[in-house]
Each structure stands twice: as C-alpha cells, then as structure tokens.
Amino acid sequence: MTALTPDPSLHALLLQDVARHYGSPHAPVKALDGVDLCVPRGQLFGLVGHNGAGKSTLFKLVLGLVRPTRGQLWVQGIEVGGPAFRQARQRLGYLPEHLALYDNLSGLETLQLFARLKSADAARCLPLLDELGLGAAARRPVREYSKGMRQRLGFAQALLGEPGLLLLDEPTSGLDPAATRDFYATLDRLRQRGVTMLISSHVLAELEQRVDALAMLSAGRLIAQGSVADLRARCTRPLQVQVSATPEVLDGLPATLAPLGLQPQRTDAGRLQVDCPRELKLPLLARLAAQPLADLQVQEPTLETVYFDLREAA
C-alpha cells in the first residue's frame, strides 16, 4: 500500500527524502541522507544530535542557504527554493550558534541594521530589547556586551518581522540559569501565539521538560521522532526505582520481587535500588505499594540516555 504524501500546507516544516552531500560523487560526505521530517504548526520542536549529526546543515537547507542533493522541503506550505520562497523567508527567524556582530555598533543600532536587511519594522527594535532585558544597554557598544547579552541580542534579531517559524541553534549558550528560564518563558509566549520553533541544543536536560516533540539525528540520518514519552517507550534501558524503608523491610524485598525476576541492590544506608524493564513497571509498583515503605522514587531514562540507546539500535 502506498503511503499518503503529507500536505505541506498543514505543517510548519516538511522534509521528504532530503539529502545533502559534499565532496566527490564517488566518495561523498553525507551531511544529511534521506531525512523525512514533519514539524506541526505551533510546536516547540527539538532537534537532537551529536556534533556532525546534520543539525546545522538542516537549518541551512530550510533557510535556502544550500540546496539539497535530493529531496524536497516546504516551509509553512511554501517550497524552499521555489518562486514564492524569497518572500516567505521574511517570515523566518534564525539564531545561529555563532552570531557575528559589529562591536562598534550599539545594541539598538545592530538591531536596526538587521531590521533594514529584513524589511522589518524598525520601531519594534527598542521594545524588543526591553522585552529581552537589554533595554538599559541598548545604546552601549556591543563590544561591552557579555556573551549572554550577545546571545539575547541575537535572539532579538531572530524575532524581527513577527516570524511564523523560528530556527534556534544552541540558543541558551552563554546564558545563566535566570536568563535561560526567561528565554524559555519567551518561547512559551510565542507558542501561545502560534509560532513554531525548531530548537537545537546539546543541553538535553533543558529540552526534556519543554519540547512538544523532537527529532534525533545521527550521522545525517533521522533515527527517531516523537514526544519524549514516545521515545522513552522505545528505549531498552531500564527504569531505576529506589525505595527507603526499615532494614527489616528492605531485607524482605528481594523475596517479594523474585517472582518478577528482579534483583534489587543496596545503595546507601536505608535505600535499595531496582533496575526495572518498562513492561514490569506497574507490577513492581503494585508489589512495592503493599510494603511499609518510607519513600519511593522512580527515575525514567534521561533524554540523553534515550538518545544513545536509540542511536546504538539504529
């Protein structure tokens, strides 16, 4: 049975069999190799992968900076590289991992320059700097900005022109915890307005609790796509369950859990750890619930653990 072709107009971003190869045709470097990806409108969508996995190449393809070796891409229903894409690109916002800035310009002058290049409303520049905590430094030269301030200025230029799709490459690099919290609060507000955001980050713990869904890349290929819960369900690594109880209760738990084939191990004083396959999670918790425990903690595999597990299985 032939698979139905997705309707590009229903997605913020759609890639079909997209490849980008460099070098000799006889021995190409496959930066991307046959990627199919759908990003629904209005989502905060994560892009995960090690250095060289193809994340930056994917961004360049979406922006039309490089052409695919094969395949097709659509951004908000418009084919990348097609006759209507030049105008559609004005509704894209992009924060590169390494943003080049003119140190002698002030923050406000920098943003006004980007506004002219993007044909965006220059009147939005100062309010944008205020919203991102740079209002007091708007007229200071960029050479006096810290790395975190430069990163926020880069984020401000990405927001010019009311973009419908934001591409954010390592956007929290250089931000302290408070600034990172404020950054994601801004993303939440944008998501409520229907803006779609594609965010690449090596800090997987940041994405784990925040993204609606994500895609995992390895060596130019898409190895998995879905919500964090969906991807965890595919992970073969066990959950870790730790319990606290009196020594007498802990001593009796191995016999209680033996019918499940589980072998708990003592950790520190008053705690016991059980490595549990996902399919035994509920039977394990049912048996533990019948015990007089002082505490119980369930630790799911982290997103980093899930990534490496699925990468090994690909």
Contacts in CASP RR format, 6 or more apart in sequence:
PFRMAT RR
TARGET T0000
AUTHOR 0000-0000-0000
METHOD contacts of the structure
MODEL  1
MTALTPDPSLHALLLQDVARHYGSPHAPVKALDGVDLCVPRGQLFGLVGH
NGAGKSTLFKLVLGLVRPTRGQLWVQGIEVGGPAFRQARQRLGYLPEHLA
LYDNLSGLETLQLFARLKSADAARCLPLLDELGLGAAARRPVREYSKGMR
QRLGFAQALLGEPGLLLLDEPTSGLDPAATRDFYATLDRLRQRGVTMLIS
SHVLAELEQRVDALAMLSAGRLIAQGSVADLRARCTRPLQVQVSATPEVL
DGLPATLAPLGLQPQRTDAGRLQVDCPRELKLPLLARLAAQPLADLQVQE
PTLETVYFDLREAA
5 16 0 8 1.000
6 14 0 8 1.000
6 16 0 8 1.000
6 38 0 8 1.000
8 14 0 8 1.000
8 74 0 8 1.000
8 77 0 8 1.000
8 78 0 8 1.000
8 79 0 8 1.000
9 77 0 8 1.000
10 40 0 8 1.000
10 41 0 8 1.000
11 38 0 8 1.000
11 39 0 8 1.000
11 40 0 8 1.000
11 41 0 8 1.000
11 74 0 8 1.000
11 77 0 8 1.000
12 39 0 8 1.000
12 40 0 8 1.000
12 41 0 8 1.000
12 42 0 8 1.000
12 43 0 8 1.000
12 75 0 8 1.000
12 76 0 8 1.000
12 164 0 8 1.000
12 165 0 8 1.000
12 196 0 8 1.000
13 37 0 8 1.000
13 38 0 8 1.000
13 39 0 8 1.000
13 62 0 8 1.000
13 73 0 8 1.000
13 74 0 8 1.000
13 75 0 8 1.000
13 76 0 8 1.000
13 165 0 8 1.000
13 196 0 8 1.000
13 198 0 8 1.000
14 37 0 8 1.000
14 38 0 8 1.000
14 39 0 8 1.000
14 73 0 8 1.000
14 74 0 8 1.000
14 77 0 8 1.000
15 35 0 8 1.000
15 36 0 8 1.000
15 37 0 8 1.000
15 38 0 8 1.000
15 58 0 8 1.000
15 61 0 8 1.000
15 71 0 8 1.000
15 72 0 8 1.000
15 73 0 8 1.000
16 36 0 8 1.000
16 71 0 8 1.000
16 72 0 8 1.000
16 73 0 8 1.000
17 34 0 8 1.000
17 35 0 8 1.000
17 36 0 8 1.000
17 70 0 8 1.000
17 71 0 8 1.000
17 72 0 8 1.000
18 32 0 8 1.000
18 34 0 8 1.000
18 35 0 8 1.000
18 36 0 8 1.000
18 37 0 8 1.000
18 58 0 8 1.000
18 61 0 8 1.000
18 68 0 8 1.000
18 70 0 8 1.000
18 71 0 8 1.000
18 72 0 8 1.000
18 73 0 8 1.000
19 30 0 8 1.000
19 32 0 8 1.000
19 33 0 8 1.000
19 34 0 8 1.000
19 35 0 8 1.000
19 68 0 8 1.000
19 69 0 8 1.000
19 70 0 8 1.000
19 71 0 8 1.000
20 30 0 8 1.000
20 31 0 8 1.000
20 32 0 8 1.000
20 57 0 8 1.000
20 61 0 8 1.000
20 66 0 8 1.000
20 68 0 8 1.000
20 69 0 8 1.000
21 28 0 8 1.000
21 29 0 8 1.000
21 30 0 8 1.000
21 31 0 8 1.000
21 33 0 8 1.000
21 69 0 8 1.000
22 28 0 8 1.000
22 29 0 8 1.000
22 31 0 8 1.000
23 29 0 8 1.000
28 69 0 8 1.000
30 219 0 8 1.000
30 220 0 8 1.000
31 52 0 8 1.000
31 54 0 8 1.000
31 57 0 8 1.000
31 220 0 8 1.000
32 54 0 8 1.000
32 57 0 8 1.000
32 58 0 8 1.000
32 61 0 8 1.000
32 68 0 8 1.000
32 220 0 8 1.000
32 221 0 8 1.000
33 219 0 8 1.000
33 220 0 8 1.000
33 221 0 8 1.000
34 70 0 8 1.000
34 71 0 8 1.000
34 221 0 8 1.000
34 222 0 8 1.000
35 58 0 8 1.000
35 217 0 8 1.000
35 220 0 8 1.000
35 221 0 8 1.000
35 222 0 8 1.000
36 222 0 8 1.000
37 215 0 8 1.000
37 222 0 8 1.000
37 225 0 8 1.000
38 225 0 8 1.000
39 45 0 8 1.000
39 196 0 8 1.000
39 198 0 8 1.000
40 196 0 8 1.000
40 212 0 8 1.000
40 213 0 8 1.000
41 76 0 8 1.000
41 194 0 8 1.000
41 196 0 8 1.000
42 191 0 8 1.000
42 194 0 8 1.000
42 195 0 8 1.000
42 196 0 8 1.000
42 197 0 8 1.000
43 191 0 8 1.000
43 196 0 8 1.000
43 197 0 8 1.000
43 211 0 8 1.000
43 212 0 8 1.000
43 213 0 8 1.000
44 187 0 8 1.000
44 191 0 8 1.000
44 197 0 8 1.000
44 199 0 8 1.000
44 210 0 8 1.000
44 211 0 8 1.000
44 212 0 8 1.000
45 196 0 8 1.000
45 197 0 8 1.000
45 198 0 8 1.000
45 199 0 8 1.000
45 211 0 8 1.000
45 212 0 8 1.000
45 213 0 8 1.000
45 214 0 8 1.000
45 215 0 8 1.000
46 198 0 8 1.000
46 199 0 8 1.000
46 200 0 8 1.000
46 201 0 8 1.000
46 207 0 8 1.000
46 211 0 8 1.000
46 213 0 8 1.000
46 214 0 8 1.000
46 215 0 8 1.000
47 55 0 8 1.000
47 58 0 8 1.000
47 198 0 8 1.000
47 199 0 8 1.000
47 200 0 8 1.000
47 214 0 8 1.000
47 215 0 8 1.000
47 217 0 8 1.000
48 200 0 8 1.000
48 201 0 8 1.000
48 204 0 8 1.000
48 207 0 8 1.000
48 214 0 8 1.000
48 215 0 8 1.000
48 216 0 8 1.000
48 217 0 8 1.000
48 303 0 8 1.000
48 307 0 8 1.000
49 55 0 8 1.000
49 200 0 8 1.000
49 202 0 8 1.000
49 216 0 8 1.000
49 217 0 8 1.000
49 218 0 8 1.000
49 307 0 8 1.000
50 218 0 8 1.000
52 219 0 8 1.000
52 220 0 8 1.000
53 217 0 8 1.000
53 218 0 8 1.000
53 219 0 8 1.000
53 220 0 8 1.000
54 217 0 8 1.000
54 220 0 8 1.000
55 169 0 8 1.000
55 200 0 8 1.000
55 217 0 8 1.000
56 97 0 8 1.000
56 169 0 8 1.000
56 200 0 8 1.000
57 66 0 8 1.000
57 220 0 8 1.000
58 217 0 8 1.000
59 94 0 8 1.000
59 96 0 8 1.000
59 167 0 8 1.000
59 169 0 8 1.000
59 198 0 8 1.000
59 200 0 8 1.000
60 66 0 8 1.000
61 67 0 8 1.000
61 68 0 8 1.000
61 73 0 8 1.000
61 80 0 8 1.000
62 73 0 8 1.000
62 75 0 8 1.000
62 80 0 8 1.000
62 92 0 8 1.000
62 167 0 8 1.000
62 198 0 8 1.000
63 89 0 8 1.000
63 92 0 8 1.000
63 94 0 8 1.000
63 167 0 8 1.000
64 80 0 8 1.000
64 81 0 8 1.000
64 85 0 8 1.000
64 89 0 8 1.000
67 81 0 8 1.000
72 79 0 8 1.000
72 80 0 8 1.000
73 79 0 8 1.000
73 80 0 8 1.000
74 80 0 8 1.000
75 85 0 8 1.000
75 88 0 8 1.000
75 89 0 8 1.000
75 92 0 8 1.000
75 165 0 8 1.000
76 88 0 8 1.000
76 91 0 8 1.000
76 164 0 8 1.000
76 165 0 8 1.000
78 84 0 8 1.000
78 85 0 8 1.000
78 88 0 8 1.000
79 85 0 8 1.000
90 118 0 8 1.000
90 119 0 8 1.000
90 120 0 8 1.000
90 161 0 8 1.000
91 161 0 8 1.000
91 162 0 8 1.000
91 163 0 8 1.000
91 164 0 8 1.000
91 165 0 8 1.000
92 163 0 8 1.000
92 164 0 8 1.000
92 165 0 8 1.000
92 166 0 8 1.000
92 167 0 8 1.000
93 158 0 8 1.000
93 159 0 8 1.000
93 160 0 8 1.000
93 163 0 8 1.000
93 164 0 8 1.000
93 165 0 8 1.000
93 166 0 8 1.000
93 167 0 8 1.000
94 158 0 8 1.000
94 166 0 8 1.000
94 167 0 8 1.000
94 169 0 8 1.000
95 154 0 8 1.000
95 155 0 8 1.000
95 157 0 8 1.000
95 158 0 8 1.000
95 166 0 8 1.000
95 167 0 8 1.000
95 168 0 8 1.000
95 169 0 8 1.000
95 171 0 8 1.000
96 169 0 8 1.000
97 169 0 8 1.000
97 170 0 8 1.000
97 173 0 8 1.000
97 200 0 8 1.000
99 150 0 8 1.000
99 151 0 8 1.000
99 154 0 8 1.000
99 157 0 8 1.000
101 110 0 8 1.000
101 142 0 8 1.000
101 150 0 8 1.000
101 153 0 8 1.000
101 154 0 8 1.000
102 110 0 8 1.000
102 113 0 8 1.000
102 142 0 8 1.000
103 141 0 8 1.000
103 142 0 8 1.000
103 143 0 8 1.000
104 141 0 8 1.000
104 142 0 8 1.000
104 143 0 8 1.000
105 113 0 8 1.000
105 141 0 8 1.000
105 142 0 8 1.000
106 138 0 8 1.000
106 139 0 8 1.000
106 140 0 8 1.000
106 141 0 8 1.000
106 142 0 8 1.000
107 129 0 8 1.000
107 134 0 8 1.000
107 137 0 8 1.000
107 138 0 8 1.000
107 139 0 8 1.000
107 140 0 8 1.000
107 141 0 8 1.000
107 142 0 8 1.000
107 145 0 8 1.000
107 153 0 8 1.000
108 125 0 8 1.000
108 126 0 8 1.000
108 129 0 8 1.000
108 138 0 8 1.000
108 139 0 8 1.000
110 142 0 8 1.000
110 153 0 8 1.000
110 157 0 8 1.000
111 125 0 8 1.000
111 128 0 8 1.000
111 129 0 8 1.000
111 153 0 8 1.000
111 156 0 8 1.000
111 157 0 8 1.000
111 160 0 8 1.000
112 122 0 8 1.000
112 125 0 8 1.000
114 120 0 8 1.000
114 157 0 8 1.000
114 160 0 8 1.000
115 121 0 8 1.000
115 122 0 8 1.000
115 124 0 8 1.000
115 125 0 8 1.000
115 160 0 8 1.000
115 161 0 8 1.000
116 122 0 8 1.000
118 160 0 8 1.000
118 161 0 8 1.000
120 160 0 8 1.000
120 161 0 8 1.000
121 161 0 8 1.000
124 160 0 8 1.000
124 161 0 8 1.000
125 156 0 8 1.000
125 160 0 8 1.000
126 135 0 8 1.000
126 138 0 8 1.000
128 156 0 8 1.000
128 159 0 8 1.000
128 160 0 8 1.000
129 135 0 8 1.000
129 137 0 8 1.000
129 138 0 8 1.000
129 153 0 8 1.000
129 156 0 8 1.000
130 138 0 8 1.000
131 186 0 8 1.000
132 152 0 8 1.000
132 153 0 8 1.000
132 155 0 8 1.000
132 156 0 8 1.000
132 182 0 8 1.000
132 186 0 8 1.000
133 152 0 8 1.000
133 182 0 8 1.000
134 149 0 8 1.000
134 152 0 8 1.000
134 153 0 8 1.000
134 156 0 8 1.000
137 144 0 8 1.000
137 145 0 8 1.000
137 149 0 8 1.000
142 150 0 8 1.000
142 153 0 8 1.000
145 153 0 8 1.000
147 173 0 8 1.000
147 174 0 8 1.000
148 174 0 8 1.000
148 175 0 8 1.000
148 176 0 8 1.000
148 179 0 8 1.000
151 171 0 8 1.000
151 172 0 8 1.000
151 173 0 8 1.000
151 174 0 8 1.000
151 175 0 8 1.000
152 175 0 8 1.000
152 179 0 8 1.000
152 183 0 8 1.000
155 168 0 8 1.000
155 171 0 8 1.000
155 183 0 8 1.000
155 186 0 8 1.000
158 166 0 8 1.000
158 167 0 8 1.000
158 168 0 8 1.000
159 166 0 8 1.000
163 195 0 8 1.000
164 194 0 8 1.000
164 195 0 8 1.000
164 196 0 8 1.000
165 195 0 8 1.000
165 196 0 8 1.000
165 197 0 8 1.000
165 198 0 8 1.000
166 190 0 8 1.000
166 195 0 8 1.000
166 196 0 8 1.000
166 197 0 8 1.000
166 198 0 8 1.000
166 199 0 8 1.000
167 198 0 8 1.000
168 197 0 8 1.000
168 198 0 8 1.000
168 199 0 8 1.000
168 200 0 8 1.000
169 200 0 8 1.000
170 200 0 8 1.000
170 201 0 8 1.000
170 202 0 8 1.000
171 183 0 8 1.000
171 199 0 8 1.000
171 201 0 8 1.000
172 179 0 8 1.000
172 180 0 8 1.000
172 183 0 8 1.000
172 201 0 8 1.000
172 203 0 8 1.000
172 206 0 8 1.000
175 183 0 8 1.000
180 206 0 8 1.000
184 206 0 8 1.000
184 210 0 8 1.000
187 197 0 8 1.000
187 199 0 8 1.000
187 210 0 8 1.000
190 197 0 8 1.000
191 197 0 8 1.000
199 207 0 8 1.000
199 211 0 8 1.000
201 207 0 8 1.000
204 302 0 8 1.000
204 303 0 8 1.000
204 304 0 8 1.000
204 307 0 8 1.000
205 302 0 8 1.000
205 303 0 8 1.000
205 304 0 8 1.000
207 214 0 8 1.000
207 303 0 8 1.000
208 228 0 8 1.000
208 302 0 8 1.000
208 303 0 8 1.000
211 228 0 8 1.000
212 227 0 8 1.000
213 225 0 8 1.000
213 226 0 8 1.000
213 227 0 8 1.000
213 230 0 8 1.000
214 225 0 8 1.000
214 226 0 8 1.000
214 227 0 8 1.000
214 228 0 8 1.000
214 231 0 8 1.000
215 222 0 8 1.000
215 224 0 8 1.000
215 225 0 8 1.000
215 226 0 8 1.000
216 222 0 8 1.000
216 223 0 8 1.000
216 224 0 8 1.000
216 225 0 8 1.000
216 231 0 8 1.000
216 307 0 8 1.000
216 310 0 8 1.000
216 311 0 8 1.000
217 223 0 8 1.000
218 311 0 8 1.000
218 314 0 8 1.000
221 314 0 8 1.000
223 310 0 8 1.000
223 311 0 8 1.000
223 314 0 8 1.000
224 231 0 8 1.000
224 234 0 8 1.000
224 310 0 8 1.000
224 314 0 8 1.000
228 303 0 8 1.000
228 306 0 8 1.000
231 303 0 8 1.000
231 306 0 8 1.000
231 310 0 8 1.000
232 278 0 8 1.000
232 300 0 8 1.000
232 301 0 8 1.000
232 306 0 8 1.000
233 278 0 8 1.000
234 306 0 8 1.000
234 310 0 8 1.000
235 278 0 8 1.000
235 301 0 8 1.000
235 305 0 8 1.000
235 306 0 8 1.000
235 309 0 8 1.000
235 310 0 8 1.000
236 309 0 8 1.000
236 313 0 8 1.000
237 301 0 8 1.000
237 305 0 8 1.000
237 306 0 8 1.000
237 309 0 8 1.000
238 275 0 8 1.000
238 276 0 8 1.000
238 277 0 8 1.000
238 278 0 8 1.000
238 301 0 8 1.000
239 275 0 8 1.000
239 276 0 8 1.000
239 277 0 8 1.000
239 278 0 8 1.000
239 281 0 8 1.000
239 298 0 8 1.000
239 299 0 8 1.000
239 300 0 8 1.000
239 301 0 8 1.000
240 273 0 8 1.000
240 274 0 8 1.000
240 275 0 8 1.000
240 276 0 8 1.000
240 298 0 8 1.000
240 299 0 8 1.000
241 273 0 8 1.000
241 274 0 8 1.000
241 276 0 8 1.000
241 284 0 8 1.000
241 285 0 8 1.000
241 288 0 8 1.000
241 296 0 8 1.000
241 297 0 8 1.000
241 298 0 8 1.000
241 299 0 8 1.000
242 267 0 8 1.000
242 271 0 8 1.000
242 272 0 8 1.000
242 273 0 8 1.000
242 274 0 8 1.000
242 296 0 8 1.000
242 297 0 8 1.000
242 299 0 8 1.000
243 250 0 8 1.000
243 253 0 8 1.000
243 271 0 8 1.000
243 272 0 8 1.000
243 274 0 8 1.000
243 288 0 8 1.000
243 291 0 8 1.000
243 293 0 8 1.000
243 295 0 8 1.000
243 296 0 8 1.000
243 297 0 8 1.000
244 270 0 8 1.000
244 271 0 8 1.000
244 272 0 8 1.000
244 293 0 8 1.000
244 294 0 8 1.000
244 295 0 8 1.000
244 296 0 8 1.000
245 253 0 8 1.000
245 270 0 8 1.000
245 272 0 8 1.000
245 291 0 8 1.000
245 292 0 8 1.000
245 293 0 8 1.000
245 294 0 8 1.000
246 292 0 8 1.000
246 294 0 8 1.000
247 270 0 8 1.000
249 291 0 8 1.000
249 292 0 8 1.000
249 293 0 8 1.000
250 266 0 8 1.000
250 270 0 8 1.000
250 272 0 8 1.000
253 264 0 8 1.000
253 272 0 8 1.000
253 288 0 8 1.000
253 291 0 8 1.000
254 263 0 8 1.000
254 264 0 8 1.000
256 287 0 8 1.000
256 291 0 8 1.000
257 263 0 8 1.000
257 264 0 8 1.000
257 274 0 8 1.000
257 284 0 8 1.000
257 287 0 8 1.000
260 280 0 8 1.000
260 283 0 8 1.000
260 284 0 8 1.000
260 287 0 8 1.000
262 274 0 8 1.000
262 275 0 8 1.000
262 276 0 8 1.000
262 280 0 8 1.000
262 284 0 8 1.000
263 274 0 8 1.000
264 272 0 8 1.000
264 273 0 8 1.000
264 274 0 8 1.000
265 272 0 8 1.000
265 273 0 8 1.000
265 274 0 8 1.000
265 275 0 8 1.000
266 272 0 8 1.000
266 273 0 8 1.000
267 273 0 8 1.000
274 284 0 8 1.000
276 284 0 8 1.000
281 298 0 8 1.000
285 296 0 8 1.000
285 298 0 8 1.000
288 296 0 8 1.000
301 309 0 8 1.000
END
